[in-house]
Amino acid sequence: MPIQILMPALSPTMTEGTVAKWLKKEGDKVASGDVIAEIETDKATMEVEAVDEGVLAGQGGGAPAPAPKAAAAPSPAPAAPAPQPAAAARAGNGAGAATHGDGERLFASPLARRMAANAGLDLKTLSGSGPHGRIVKADIEAALQGGRAPARPQPATPSASPTAARAPTPALPVDHAGLPPHELVPATTMRKVIARRLSEAQQIPHFFLTVDCHIDPLMKVRADLNTRGEKDGFKLSVNDFVIKAAALALRKKPAVNAAWTDDGMLMFKSIDVSVAVALPGGLITPIIRHADQKGLATISNEMKDLAARAKENKLKPEEFQGGTFSISNLGMYGMREFTAILNPPQSCILAVGAGEQRPVVKDGALAIQTMMSLTLTCDHRVVDGALGAEFLGALKKLIEDPLSMML
């Protein structure tokens, strides 16, 4: 008896996933433990293993995923519905059946139902292209772009007026008239999530604080430690020092290591620093857990490993979800200073600029020192101006006296 394979929920926060690649073909024999497909979420690509043996009857991409609560349960035997193009699957929902007043069972994915409701479309006027006639995202998009799918035949009812039976007019597409020749590049799942999260972050009341740090002593300590590290297998970067200093400053000012909720403040008991890593299609923030308790060499090696696996889309969800403070460093691109957008629900993100020689006044005389600008973006609901300034003061002291990080 064929058993449907459901897309697993790869993390408690996963809502959509895409079948990036099928590793088994229709008709292939599958044994328990075989990797049958790769699932792409907004941040990573994960492998899906079979837990039973069988024959793959089809390859589908529109099957719903089980609820996060059941993500750890064994997945069904390797059989699937009729082949469909790989498409986003909604986690934590069933087949998407709904019963209307006329008694007809209408099958539509949760995403399709939400899109239709937002656009004022009547699902009963559409035909689905998914398995068993299920209405999916592509059918809604086709309707909104003017390529409305053929309407389902509806039984005539004497009480239904022509006005009531008519579906609302969908929103018109964006007018591209007058634009130069261009190509529409579909947004990736990662880029869509980035766009949504950054739009949400801009609604948070926030402010910026900037401080300049003298880093000649840090550069000297770094050079000395790297000379010793050649035989011990580590090479420290300036960013490693910033991660360690930020973690220690959070220990000194724990009120910054918090997040806002409508019910009150979440005061985090661990210091987990998220560090932005650039990817070809966006960025990701792998996490150094308990960064205040780790040495510079450990932080450096962990960061190199996380960054390398991030660029291969091989991070586990727990390795990039749940940080308490973020760091974004564009110094390697020559940026003197910049402001970073908050990474909700975290209350702060630190933007790190390039270390460069600048003229400064020291003891009443002009001097040249290597300086680095740090800009802190603060959620004003959590961190007030005075608290943010105190945190930056503690951070500056650590950066300018790097030996104090090792006490």
FINU-307991 format. One record per residue (C-alpha): residue number from 0; residue in three letters; z, y, x. Coordinates in pm, 1 decimal. Each point is the difference from the previous one (the first is absolute). Example, Ala and Ser with C-alpha at 12.3 -4.5 7.8 and 13.67 -1.06 7.14 Angstrom:
BEGIN
+-----+--------+----------+----------+----------+
| num | residu |       up |    north |     east |
+-----+--------+----------+----------+----------+
|   0 |    Ala |    780.0 |   -450.0 |   1230.0 |
|   1 |    Ser |    -66.0 |    344.0 |    137.0 |
+-----+--------+----------+----------+----------+
% end
This chain:
BEGIN
+-----+--------+----------+----------+----------+
| num | residu |       up |    north |     east |
+-----+--------+----------+----------+----------+
|   0 |    Met |      0.0 |      0.0 |      0.0 |
|   1 |    Pro |   -101.7 |    334.4 |    154.4 |
|   2 |    Ile |    290.7 |    227.4 |     90.7 |
|   3 |    Gln |    -47.0 |    373.5 |     43.3 |
|   4 |    Ile |     96.2 |    151.1 |    334.9 |
|   5 |    Leu |    193.4 |    323.5 |    -48.9 |
|   6 |    Met |      4.8 |    278.7 |    255.4 |
|   7 |    Pro |    350.3 |     10.9 |    150.4 |
|   8 |    Ala |    206.3 |    319.6 |     -2.2 |
|   9 |    Leu |     42.4 |     56.8 |    373.2 |
|  10 |    Ser |    285.8 |    248.4 |    -33.9 |
|  11 |    Pro |    233.8 |    132.3 |   -270.3 |
|  12 |    Thr |   -200.2 |    324.5 |    -16.3 |
|  13 |    Met |   -350.7 |   -151.3 |     -5.0 |
|  14 |    Thr |   -195.1 |     89.4 |   -313.9 |
|  15 |    Glu |   -358.7 |    -71.7 |    108.0 |
|  16 |    Gly |   -177.2 |   -220.5 |    250.2 |
|  17 |    Thr |   -356.1 |    -91.6 |     90.2 |
|  18 |    Val |   -144.6 |   -334.7 |    104.2 |
|  19 |    Ala |   -133.7 |    115.3 |    337.5 |
|  20 |    Lys |   -147.9 |   -333.0 |    105.6 |
|  21 |    Trp |    -24.4 |   -356.2 |   -128.2 |
|  22 |    Leu |     55.5 |   -248.4 |    283.4 |
|  23 |    Lys |    -96.4 |   -300.4 |   -213.5 |
|  24 |    Lys |   -322.2 |    -44.6 |   -196.5 |
|  25 |    Glu |    -47.3 |   -138.8 |   -348.8 |
|  26 |    Gly |      6.1 |   -377.0 |     20.0 |
|  27 |    Asp |    206.9 |     -9.6 |    319.9 |
|  28 |    Lys |    290.0 |   -241.7 |     13.4 |
|  29 |    Val |    330.2 |    178.6 |     49.7 |
|  30 |    Ala |    315.9 |   -153.4 |    144.4 |
|  31 |    Ser |    354.2 |    130.0 |    -26.5 |
|  32 |    Gly |     54.6 |    274.9 |    258.9 |
|  33 |    Asp |   -368.1 |     95.9 |     27.5 |
|  34 |    Val |    -67.6 |    373.7 |      2.8 |
|  35 |    Ile |   -242.3 |     56.7 |   -286.6 |
|  36 |    Ala |    -32.8 |    379.8 |    -15.2 |
|  37 |    Glu |    105.3 |    333.2 |    147.8 |
|  38 |    Ile |    159.3 |    254.7 |   -236.1 |
|  39 |    Glu |    -29.4 |    369.6 |     84.6 |
|  40 |    Thr |    270.1 |    238.5 |   -121.8 |
|  41 |    Asp |     16.3 |    372.5 |     66.6 |
|  42 |    Lys |    156.0 |    -56.5 |    342.7 |
|  43 |    Ala |    -61.1 |   -352.5 |    125.0 |
|  44 |    Thr |   -206.5 |   -317.5 |    -28.0 |
|  45 |    Met |    193.2 |   -320.0 |    -77.0 |
|  46 |    Glu |   -104.6 |   -364.2 |     -8.5 |
|  47 |    Val |     40.6 |   -216.5 |   -310.1 |
|  48 |    Glu |     75.2 |   -367.7 |     55.1 |
|  49 |    Ala |    -50.1 |   -292.3 |   -236.1 |
|  50 |    Val |    312.0 |   -200.0 |    -82.8 |
|  51 |    Asp |   -184.7 |   -298.8 |   -146.7 |
|  52 |    Glu |   -323.7 |   -187.6 |     57.2 |
|  53 |    Gly |   -311.8 |     18.4 |   -209.2 |
|  54 |    Val |   -355.4 |    134.5 |    -17.4 |
|  55 |    Leu |    -77.8 |    370.6 |    -28.5 |
|  56 |    Ala |   -195.1 |     33.9 |   -323.5 |
|  57 |    Gly |    -69.1 |    375.1 |     14.3 |
|  58 |    Gln |     78.2 |    324.5 |    173.2 |
|  59 |    Gly |    133.4 |    282.7 |   -214.5 |
|  60 |    Gly |    145.3 |    339.2 |     80.4 |
|  61 |    Gly |    130.9 |    116.1 |   -335.2 |
|  62 |    Ala |    290.3 |   -237.4 |    -56.2 |
|  63 |    Pro |    336.2 |    160.8 |    -65.5 |
|  64 |    Ala |    278.8 |    -41.9 |    255.8 |
|  65 |    Pro |    344.4 |   -137.0 |    -87.2 |
|  66 |    Ala |    293.6 |    235.4 |    -33.7 |
|  67 |    Pro |    170.0 |     99.3 |    330.4 |
|  68 |    Lys |    304.4 |   -200.3 |   -109.5 |
|  69 |    Ala |   -204.9 |   -318.4 |      8.5 |
|  70 |    Ala |   -191.5 |     80.0 |    317.1 |
|  71 |    Ala |    193.8 |   -260.4 |    200.1 |
|  72 |    Ala |    -77.8 |   -283.1 |   -244.7 |
|  73 |    Pro |   -262.4 |   -260.6 |     98.4 |
|  74 |    Ser |   -351.4 |     99.9 |    -95.5 |
|  75 |    Pro |   -215.1 |   -227.8 |   -221.2 |
|  76 |    Ala |   -248.6 |   -257.4 |    125.4 |
|  77 |    Pro |   -326.9 |    132.5 |    145.5 |
|  78 |    Ala |   -220.8 |     41.9 |   -303.9 |
|  79 |    Ala |   -130.0 |    324.7 |   -138.1 |
|  80 |    Pro |   -196.5 |    144.6 |   -291.8 |
|  81 |    Ala |   -374.3 |     58.0 |      9.1 |
|  82 |    Pro |   -123.0 |    210.6 |    294.3 |
|  83 |    Gln |     46.9 |    376.2 |    -32.5 |
|  84 |    Pro |    -41.5 |    280.4 |    254.3 |
|  85 |    Ala |    317.2 |     78.5 |    197.5 |
|  86 |    Ala |    188.5 |    268.3 |   -191.7 |
|  87 |    Ala |    342.6 |    162.1 |    -17.2 |
|  88 |    Ala |    263.3 |   -219.8 |   -169.9 |
|  89 |    Arg |    308.5 |    135.4 |   -168.3 |
|  90 |    Ala |    337.3 |   -146.0 |    104.1 |
|  91 |    Gly |    274.7 |    -86.3 |   -243.8 |
|  92 |    Asn |   -217.1 |    -32.2 |   -313.9 |
|  93 |    Gly |   -150.4 |   -274.4 |   -207.7 |
|  94 |    Ala |   -352.2 |    -53.0 |   -121.7 |
|  95 |    Gly |     -4.0 |    332.1 |   -176.9 |
|  96 |    Ala |    -52.5 |   -122.2 |   -357.0 |
|  97 |    Ala |     72.0 |    233.4 |   -288.0 |
|  98 |    Thr |    -25.7 |    -60.8 |   -376.2 |
|  99 |    His |   -144.3 |    279.1 |   -213.2 |
| 100 |    Gly |     44.6 |     70.2 |   -366.4 |
| 101 |    Asp |   -310.7 |   -199.7 |    -89.8 |
| 102 |    Gly |    154.7 |   -312.3 |    153.3 |
| 103 |    Glu |   -244.2 |    -18.5 |    290.6 |
| 104 |    Arg |    149.5 |    -84.1 |    339.6 |
| 105 |    Leu |   -131.6 |    247.6 |    251.0 |
| 106 |    Phe |     25.6 |    -88.5 |    369.7 |
| 107 |    Ala |     27.4 |    288.0 |    248.0 |
| 108 |    Ser |    171.4 |     46.9 |    333.8 |
| 109 |    Pro |    304.8 |    229.6 |      3.3 |
| 110 |    Leu |   -187.5 |    242.2 |    227.0 |
| 111 |    Ala |   -294.9 |      8.9 |   -240.3 |
| 112 |    Arg |    232.1 |     64.8 |   -295.8 |
| 113 |    Arg |    170.0 |    286.9 |    181.1 |
| 114 |    Met |   -331.9 |    154.9 |    109.0 |
| 115 |    Ala |   -134.4 |    -27.3 |   -354.5 |
| 116 |    Ala |    311.0 |    163.1 |   -145.2 |
| 117 |    Asn |    -18.6 |    288.6 |    249.1 |
| 118 |    Ala |   -369.0 |     56.0 |    -76.5 |
| 119 |    Gly |     32.6 |    -42.5 |   -377.8 |
| 120 |    Leu |   -225.5 |   -306.6 |    -12.7 |
| 121 |    Asp |     31.5 |   -262.0 |   -273.5 |
| 122 |    Leu |      1.9 |   -340.4 |    170.0 |
| 123 |    Lys |   -140.0 |   -160.9 |   -315.9 |
| 124 |    Thr |   -329.6 |    182.8 |     61.6 |
| 125 |    Leu |    -47.3 |   -164.2 |    341.7 |
| 126 |    Ser |   -110.6 |   -341.6 |    119.2 |
| 127 |    Gly |    170.9 |   -142.1 |    306.2 |
| 128 |    Ser |   -175.5 |   -126.8 |    310.8 |
| 129 |    Gly |    305.6 |   -190.2 |    129.6 |
| 130 |    Pro |     86.9 |   -366.0 |    -48.9 |
| 131 |    His |    -21.3 |   -106.5 |   -365.9 |
| 132 |    Gly |   -117.1 |    347.1 |   -100.8 |
| 133 |    Arg |    306.8 |    175.2 |    139.2 |
| 134 |    Ile |    -35.5 |    378.8 |     27.9 |
| 135 |    Val |     59.3 |    109.7 |    358.4 |
| 136 |    Lys |      2.9 |    324.2 |    198.1 |
| 137 |    Ala |   -378.0 |     -8.3 |     62.7 |
| 138 |    Asp |    -69.0 |     -2.1 |   -375.7 |
| 139 |    Ile |    210.2 |    314.0 |    -51.8 |
| 140 |    Glu |   -168.3 |    175.5 |    293.6 |
| 141 |    Ala |   -342.4 |    -91.1 |   -139.6 |
| 142 |    Ala |     93.6 |    146.0 |   -336.9 |
| 143 |    Leu |    127.9 |    323.2 |    155.1 |
| 144 |    Gln |   -317.0 |     38.1 |    208.0 |
| 145 |    Gly |   -221.5 |    -29.0 |   -304.6 |
| 146 |    Gly |    -92.2 |   -364.7 |     49.7 |
| 147 |    Arg |    219.3 |   -116.6 |   -287.4 |
| 148 |    Ala |     15.9 |   -377.5 |    -33.4 |
| 149 |    Pro |   -144.3 |   -140.2 |   -325.3 |
| 150 |    Ala |    241.0 |     44.1 |   -285.4 |
| 151 |    Arg |    172.4 |   -300.9 |   -148.9 |
| 152 |    Pro |   -113.2 |    -62.6 |   -356.2 |
| 153 |    Gln |    274.4 |    122.4 |   -232.4 |
| 154 |    Pro |     41.3 |   -118.5 |   -358.1 |
| 155 |    Ala |    -60.1 |    275.3 |   -252.3 |
| 156 |    Thr |    304.0 |     97.9 |   -202.4 |
| 157 |    Pro |    -28.2 |    211.8 |   -316.4 |
| 158 |    Ser |    299.3 |    210.5 |     98.3 |
| 159 |    Ala |   -137.6 |     94.3 |    341.2 |
| 160 |    Ser |   -165.7 |    340.8 |      4.1 |
| 161 |    Pro |   -293.3 |     74.8 |    235.1 |
| 162 |    Thr |    215.6 |    255.2 |    180.7 |
| 163 |    Ala |    280.8 |   -249.0 |     61.6 |
| 164 |    Ala |   -241.5 |   -266.7 |    125.3 |
| 165 |    Arg |   -160.0 |    233.4 |    253.9 |
| 166 |    Ala |    143.5 |    -26.4 |    354.7 |
| 167 |    Pro |    113.4 |    325.4 |    163.1 |
| 168 |    Thr |   -254.9 |    161.5 |    229.7 |
| 169 |    Pro |     79.2 |   -102.4 |    362.0 |
| 170 |    Ala |     52.2 |    263.2 |    266.2 |
| 171 |    Leu |   -320.5 |    104.8 |    172.2 |
| 172 |    Pro |    -45.5 |    -81.4 |    371.5 |
| 173 |    Val |     38.4 |    275.8 |    258.1 |
| 174 |    Asp |   -307.0 |    223.2 |     13.0 |
| 175 |    His |   -162.8 |    -39.9 |    342.6 |
| 176 |    Ala |   -277.2 |    246.4 |    -77.1 |
| 177 |    Gly |    -72.7 |    238.3 |    285.1 |
| 178 |    Leu |    161.0 |   -216.6 |    267.3 |
| 179 |    Pro |   -206.7 |    -96.3 |    307.6 |
| 180 |    Pro |   -121.5 |   -360.8 |     33.1 |
| 181 |    His |    297.7 |   -230.4 |     35.9 |
| 182 |    Glu |    117.2 |   -358.6 |    -22.6 |
| 183 |    Leu |    296.0 |   -116.9 |   -207.2 |
| 184 |    Val |    223.6 |   -221.7 |    214.1 |
| 185 |    Pro |    239.4 |   -199.5 |   -220.6 |
| 186 |    Ala |    364.9 |     57.8 |     91.1 |
| 187 |    Thr |    186.5 |   -295.0 |    147.2 |
| 188 |    Thr |    320.7 |   -125.0 |   -155.8 |
| 189 |    Met |    193.5 |    153.1 |    290.0 |
| 190 |    Arg |   -165.7 |    340.4 |    -41.4 |
| 191 |    Lys |     69.6 |     -1.6 |   -375.7 |
| 192 |    Val |    367.5 |    -74.5 |     61.0 |
| 193 |    Ile |     20.0 |    270.3 |    268.7 |
| 194 |    Ala |   -158.7 |    251.7 |   -237.7 |
| 195 |    Arg |    240.8 |    -89.2 |   -280.0 |
| 196 |    Arg |    311.6 |      5.9 |    217.6 |
| 197 |    Leu |    -87.9 |    327.8 |    169.9 |
| 198 |    Ser |    -74.4 |    162.7 |   -335.3 |
| 199 |    Glu |    343.3 |   -112.4 |   -119.8 |
| 200 |    Ala |    162.9 |    126.3 |    321.6 |
| 201 |    Gln |   -141.8 |    349.4 |    -52.1 |
| 202 |    Gln |    201.1 |     25.3 |   -322.7 |
| 203 |    Ile |    325.5 |    -25.4 |    199.1 |
| 204 |    Pro |    167.2 |    335.5 |     85.5 |
| 205 |    His |    -15.3 |      9.5 |    379.6 |
| 206 |    Phe |     26.9 |    234.3 |    296.7 |
| 207 |    Phe |    -69.8 |     -6.2 |    374.9 |
| 208 |    Leu |    211.4 |     60.1 |    309.7 |
| 209 |    Thr |   -137.6 |     18.9 |    357.5 |
| 210 |    Val |    175.9 |    -20.5 |    335.6 |
| 211 |    Asp |   -137.2 |      5.4 |    357.1 |
| 212 |    Cys |    142.0 |   -251.7 |    249.2 |
| 213 |    His |     -3.1 |     17.5 |    380.3 |
| 214 |    Ile |   -113.2 |   -348.0 |    108.4 |
| 215 |    Asp |    -30.4 |     18.1 |    380.6 |
| 216 |    Pro |    327.1 |   -199.7 |     38.5 |
| 217 |    Leu |   -128.8 |   -257.3 |   -253.3 |
| 218 |    Met |   -329.8 |    -36.3 |    188.3 |
| 219 |    Lys |    191.2 |    -61.8 |    325.5 |
| 220 |    Val |    226.4 |   -264.8 |   -155.4 |
| 221 |    Arg |   -303.0 |   -161.6 |   -162.5 |
| 222 |    Ala |   -184.8 |    -19.0 |    334.5 |
| 223 |    Asp |    304.1 |   -152.2 |    172.4 |
| 224 |    Leu |     53.5 |   -259.7 |   -270.4 |
| 225 |    Asn |   -368.5 |    -93.0 |     -9.4 |
| 226 |    Thr |      5.0 |    -62.0 |    374.8 |
| 227 |    Arg |    279.8 |   -250.1 |    -57.6 |
| 228 |    Gly |   -168.9 |   -136.8 |   -309.9 |
| 229 |    Glu |   -310.5 |   -115.0 |    185.8 |
| 230 |    Lys |    175.6 |   -325.1 |     89.1 |
| 231 |    Asp |    195.2 |    -23.3 |   -328.1 |
| 232 |    Gly |   -307.1 |     25.7 |   -223.4 |
| 233 |    Phe |     42.2 |    332.7 |   -175.0 |
| 234 |    Lys |   -154.6 |    345.3 |     17.7 |
| 235 |    Leu |    170.2 |    279.7 |   -189.5 |
| 236 |    Ser |   -185.5 |    273.0 |   -186.4 |
| 237 |    Val |    131.4 |    341.1 |    -98.7 |
| 238 |    Asn |     -8.5 |   -123.4 |   -359.0 |
| 239 |    Asp |    246.6 |   -277.5 |     86.5 |
| 240 |    Phe |    247.6 |    266.4 |    110.9 |
| 241 |    Val |    -62.9 |    197.5 |   -320.7 |
| 242 |    Ile |     65.0 |   -308.8 |   -215.9 |
| 243 |    Lys |    327.2 |    -70.6 |    180.6 |
| 244 |    Ala |    109.0 |    366.0 |     -8.5 |
| 245 |    Ala |    -81.1 |     33.2 |   -372.4 |
| 246 |    Ala |    198.7 |   -315.7 |    -76.7 |
| 247 |    Leu |    304.1 |    127.1 |    193.1 |
| 248 |    Ala |    -28.5 |    341.4 |   -167.2 |
| 249 |    Leu |     -0.1 |   -174.5 |   -339.0 |
| 250 |    Arg |    318.5 |   -177.6 |    102.3 |
| 251 |    Lys |    154.6 |    338.5 |     79.5 |
| 252 |    Lys |   -129.7 |    151.5 |   -327.3 |
| 253 |    Pro |      3.2 |   -291.7 |   -248.3 |
| 254 |    Ala |    -58.9 |    228.6 |   -300.0 |
| 255 |    Val |   -363.9 |     28.5 |    116.1 |
| 256 |    Asn |    -38.0 |   -378.3 |    -15.1 |
| 257 |    Ala |    -20.2 |      6.5 |   -378.2 |
| 258 |    Ala |   -233.5 |     11.0 |   -300.2 |
| 259 |    Trp |      2.8 |    174.0 |   -338.1 |
| 260 |    Thr |     17.2 |   -180.8 |   -333.3 |
| 261 |    Asp |     66.0 |    139.3 |   -347.7 |
| 262 |    Asp |    324.0 |   -196.2 |     -5.1 |
| 263 |    Gly |    126.6 |    135.5 |    331.6 |
| 264 |    Met |    -49.5 |    -12.2 |    375.2 |
| 265 |    Leu |    -80.3 |   -324.6 |    180.9 |
| 266 |    Met |    195.7 |     10.7 |    325.9 |
| 267 |    Phe |   -155.4 |   -262.7 |    226.7 |
| 268 |    Lys |    233.8 |   -213.7 |    207.7 |
| 269 |    Ser |   -260.8 |    -92.1 |    260.4 |
| 270 |    Ile |   -229.3 |    223.6 |    203.7 |
| 271 |    Asp |   -356.0 |   -133.4 |    -31.6 |
| 272 |    Val |   -264.1 |    227.2 |    150.6 |
| 273 |    Ser |   -356.6 |    -13.5 |   -137.6 |
| 274 |    Val |   -265.7 |     99.2 |    254.1 |
| 275 |    Ala |   -349.5 |    103.9 |   -111.9 |
| 276 |    Val |   -283.9 |   -205.3 |    151.4 |
| 277 |    Ala |   -361.5 |    108.2 |    -51.1 |
| 278 |    Leu |   -243.4 |   -261.2 |   -136.5 |
| 279 |    Pro |   -377.1 |     25.5 |    -50.8 |
| 280 |    Gly |     48.8 |     33.4 |   -377.8 |
| 281 |    Gly |    322.5 |    197.9 |    -10.9 |
| 282 |    Leu |    348.1 |    -45.9 |    141.7 |
| 283 |    Ile |    304.6 |   -221.8 |    -26.3 |
| 284 |    Thr |    364.3 |     46.9 |     95.5 |
| 285 |    Pro |    149.5 |   -311.2 |    164.5 |
| 286 |    Ile |    376.7 |     10.4 |     34.2 |
| 287 |    Ile |    240.4 |    -25.2 |    293.3 |
| 288 |    Arg |    307.1 |   -147.7 |   -170.3 |
| 289 |    His |    346.9 |    110.5 |    117.7 |
| 290 |    Ala |   -165.5 |    228.4 |    255.1 |
| 291 |    Asp |    332.3 |    163.9 |     89.5 |
| 292 |    Gln |    130.1 |   -336.1 |    125.4 |
| 293 |    Lys |   -297.9 |    -86.7 |    221.9 |
| 294 |    Gly |    -81.3 |     92.0 |    358.5 |
| 295 |    Leu |   -312.7 |    189.3 |    101.6 |
| 296 |    Ala |   -170.7 |   -311.8 |    140.7 |
| 297 |    Thr |     58.0 |   -192.4 |   -322.9 |
| 298 |    Ile |   -129.3 |    289.0 |   -210.8 |
| 299 |    Ser |   -306.4 |     31.6 |    223.7 |
| 300 |    Asn |    -91.1 |   -369.7 |    -15.2 |
| 301 |    Glu |     57.7 |    -22.2 |   -375.6 |
| 302 |    Met |   -211.4 |    309.1 |    -62.1 |
| 303 |    Lys |   -290.5 |   -135.7 |    207.2 |
| 304 |    Asp |     10.7 |   -330.7 |   -187.7 |
| 305 |    Leu |     19.9 |    165.0 |   -343.2 |
| 306 |    Ala |   -282.7 |    244.3 |     78.5 |
| 307 |    Ala |   -227.7 |   -276.5 |    129.3 |
| 308 |    Arg |     54.3 |   -218.1 |   -307.8 |
| 309 |    Ala |    -32.0 |    301.1 |   -231.1 |
| 310 |    Lys |   -350.7 |     63.3 |    133.1 |
| 311 |    Glu |    -86.9 |   -362.3 |    -79.6 |
| 312 |    Asn |    148.7 |     25.3 |   -353.5 |
| 313 |    Lys |    247.0 |   -273.2 |     92.9 |
| 314 |    Leu |    331.7 |    169.2 |    -78.6 |
| 315 |    Lys |    237.4 |   -165.9 |   -244.6 |
| 316 |    Pro |    107.2 |    218.9 |   -295.6 |
| 317 |    Glu |    358.1 |     21.6 |    126.8 |
| 318 |    Glu |   -131.1 |    143.0 |    328.4 |
| 319 |    Phe |   -138.2 |    316.3 |   -161.0 |
| 320 |    Gln |    203.1 |     39.1 |   -320.8 |
| 321 |    Gly |    350.0 |    141.5 |    -28.6 |
| 322 |    Gly |     44.4 |    242.8 |    289.5 |
| 323 |    Thr |    254.0 |    284.1 |    -27.0 |
| 324 |    Phe |   -161.4 |    269.2 |    222.6 |
| 325 |    Ser |   -356.7 |     55.5 |    124.5 |
| 326 |    Ile |   -160.6 |    125.0 |    321.4 |
| 327 |    Ser |   -362.1 |    114.1 |     35.0 |
| 328 |    Asn |   -120.0 |     76.3 |    353.7 |
| 329 |    Leu |   -333.9 |    175.5 |     60.9 |
| 330 |    Gly |     86.0 |    108.9 |    352.3 |
| 331 |    Met |   -247.1 |   -249.1 |    146.8 |
| 332 |    Tyr |   -275.1 |    189.8 |   -186.3 |
| 333 |    Gly |     99.7 |    329.5 |    159.8 |
| 334 |    Met |    162.3 |    147.7 |   -311.2 |
| 335 |    Arg |    255.0 |    261.1 |    107.9 |
| 336 |    Glu |    182.0 |    -10.2 |   -334.3 |
| 337 |    Phe |    -66.6 |    -94.4 |   -362.0 |
| 338 |    Thr |    176.2 |    -76.2 |   -327.1 |
| 339 |    Ala |     13.5 |   -346.4 |   -151.7 |
| 340 |    Ile |     12.4 |    -95.4 |   -368.8 |
| 341 |    Leu |    310.3 |   -182.9 |   -121.3 |
| 342 |    Asn |     -2.4 |   -378.0 |    -22.0 |
| 343 |    Pro |    187.3 |    -60.3 |   -332.4 |
| 344 |    Pro |    267.9 |   -102.2 |    -68.0 |
| 345 |    Gln |    108.3 |    108.8 |    348.3 |
| 346 |    Ser |    144.4 |    351.2 |     18.7 |
| 347 |    Cys |   -142.4 |    100.3 |    340.6 |
| 348 |    Ile |   -295.1 |    -50.6 |    231.9 |
| 349 |    Leu |    -19.4 |    128.4 |    358.5 |
| 350 |    Ala |   -333.1 |    132.6 |    133.0 |
| 351 |    Val |    -24.8 |    -27.0 |    380.8 |
| 352 |    Gly |   -237.3 |    222.4 |    195.1 |
| 353 |    Ala |   -138.3 |    -27.0 |    351.9 |
| 354 |    Gly |    210.2 |     62.1 |    309.6 |
| 355 |    Glu |   -159.1 |    289.8 |    188.0 |
| 356 |    Gln |     89.1 |    253.9 |    262.8 |
| 357 |    Arg |     93.8 |    337.5 |   -146.3 |
| 358 |    Pro |    138.7 |    325.1 |    138.3 |
| 359 |    Val |    367.5 |     40.0 |    -91.5 |
| 360 |    Val |    278.5 |    241.4 |     85.3 |
| 361 |    Lys |    276.1 |   -174.5 |    196.9 |
| 362 |    Asp |    304.7 |    191.6 |    129.1 |
| 363 |    Gly |   -180.9 |    328.1 |    -58.0 |
| 364 |    Ala |   -309.5 |   -101.9 |    198.3 |
| 365 |    Leu |   -339.3 |   -141.0 |    -96.0 |
| 366 |    Ala |    -36.6 |   -372.7 |     69.7 |
| 367 |    Ile |   -234.2 |   -288.4 |    -81.9 |
| 368 |    Gln |    142.0 |   -299.5 |   -186.2 |
| 369 |    Thr |   -141.3 |   -299.8 |   -184.8 |
| 370 |    Met |     74.2 |     61.5 |   -366.0 |
| 371 |    Met |    -47.4 |   -208.3 |   -315.3 |
| 372 |    Ser |     12.5 |    130.5 |   -357.8 |
| 373 |    Leu |    167.4 |   -205.9 |   -272.5 |
| 374 |    Thr |    -41.9 |     90.1 |   -368.7 |
| 375 |    Leu |    221.7 |   -154.9 |   -266.3 |
| 376 |    Thr |   -118.7 |    -20.5 |   -361.0 |
| 377 |    Cys |    301.1 |    -21.9 |   -234.6 |
| 378 |    Asp |     42.5 |    -96.1 |   -364.5 |
| 379 |    His |    210.1 |    296.6 |   -114.7 |
| 380 |    Arg |    164.6 |   -213.0 |   -269.3 |
| 381 |    Val |    169.4 |   -199.6 |    277.5 |
| 382 |    Val |     -4.0 |    214.1 |    314.6 |
| 383 |    Asp |     87.5 |    369.1 |    -16.5 |
| 384 |    Gly |   -108.6 |    247.9 |    267.9 |
| 385 |    Ala |    329.8 |     -7.7 |    187.2 |
| 386 |    Leu |     12.9 |   -380.4 |      8.8 |
| 387 |    Gly |   -362.6 |    -19.7 |    117.2 |
| 388 |    Ala |     72.6 |    253.3 |    275.6 |
| 389 |    Glu |    309.5 |   -192.7 |    110.3 |
| 390 |    Phe |   -203.5 |   -321.2 |     19.8 |
| 391 |    Leu |   -272.1 |    167.5 |    208.2 |
| 392 |    Gly |    267.6 |    149.7 |    226.1 |
| 393 |    Ala |    146.7 |   -346.5 |     62.8 |
| 394 |    Leu |   -350.5 |   -139.2 |     61.1 |
| 395 |    Lys |    -89.2 |    279.5 |    243.8 |
| 396 |    Lys |    318.5 |    -59.9 |    199.1 |
| 397 |    Leu |    -82.8 |   -369.8 |     36.1 |
| 398 |    Ile |   -362.8 |     65.1 |     96.4 |
| 399 |    Glu |     99.0 |    254.8 |    264.4 |
| 400 |    Asp |    276.2 |   -224.3 |    140.8 |
| 401 |    Pro |   -163.6 |   -344.7 |     -9.4 |
| 402 |    Leu |    276.3 |   -171.3 |    198.3 |
| 403 |    Ser |    232.8 |     63.4 |   -295.4 |
| 404 |    Met |   -211.1 |   -242.4 |   -204.0 |
| 405 |    Met |    117.0 |   -281.8 |    226.4 |
| 406 |    Leu |    373.9 |     62.5 |    -36.0 |
+-----+--------+----------+----------+----------+
% end
